[in-house]
């Protein structure tokens, strides 16, 4: 049987990590994988998470199963963090998932259950795993233009032109904030226009929010999701706790299905429970429990929010320093987009050859589409990167 297996395409980002590890140069800079790193290159455990972990060790009395949708305390706390009071609680069905990836995967499965012929519209570009999961599941998808390669900002005119072709029941996948890989995000007015179009087309928004608190702040980053939930009758939301709680390996995420009225919630909740049961039964609990403790304890929550602000501000500082350095070197404003982008990533707009030159000649590692992880930089490496960018003719 196994001889019929085909070689699967290697994950480009993981392959890049391997190349980086093998590079003997001690001046090398890793801007590849999407993990937050502090100025010393470490991915720390957040203070509040560590404190909650210690408390949990004392307080936890059983490791017996939770519910199929996970611990209700977790779904309540995280759905409130993401959705605020944009929709009545009774309209939300939610299930814990293994990470944001699990939420995306279960979200697509929910789409299949509801409409096996649905088409999913995806931003061009998007997180490559969106495409790979859709392909794996055999779900039809169509890209919509999103990024203006010239200005490195959202190509809103073409985005709207493409989404005008959406059909009733189609799903439109949007990034809640901190778009991966570009760093370019919709403004409030643009969210409003997208909502109006989707309402007119009777398309269903699915929002992937994996970086809440990494862009403009916890509340501001949820603005788009909340506007959509206030206005649209049905919304699917996949949330990840990997980045904003720094618990990557604990695999903590939440899938939410928001309905137009509470009468639908029972059916939606039953479907989410069913899908968890088929795919892995009970979702992982450790990370979810830590998140719940942090969100529900006022002291832990305040400390977590403060540390998240430090993380966010440090990335903003790095963005500004890099934009300033490039302005100085090029005597132009053409790299100002780096300071305007939000989140961990920016698409630099370099050709694959220039990306290769950066790696070969300067030991600077970024994804082939020129996505850089801003958190991979520090005050010392920024001038090195800026010089290399200019020398590579970008
Ligand atoms: N969505 C997007 C857009 C992401 O960038 C990521 C993380 N790379 C995820 C979802 C899922 O992250 P995780 O499964 O690690 O929670």
Boltz pocket constraint, residues with backbone or C-beta under 6 A from the ligand:
constraints:
  - pocket:
      binder: B
      contacts: [[A, 34], [A, 98], [A, 99], [A, 100], [A, 101], [A, 102], [A, 104], [A, 127], [A, 175], [A, 180], [A, 208], [A, 209], [A, 210], [A, 240], [A, 241], [A, 242], [A, 248], [A, 252], [A, 253]]
      max_distance: 6.0
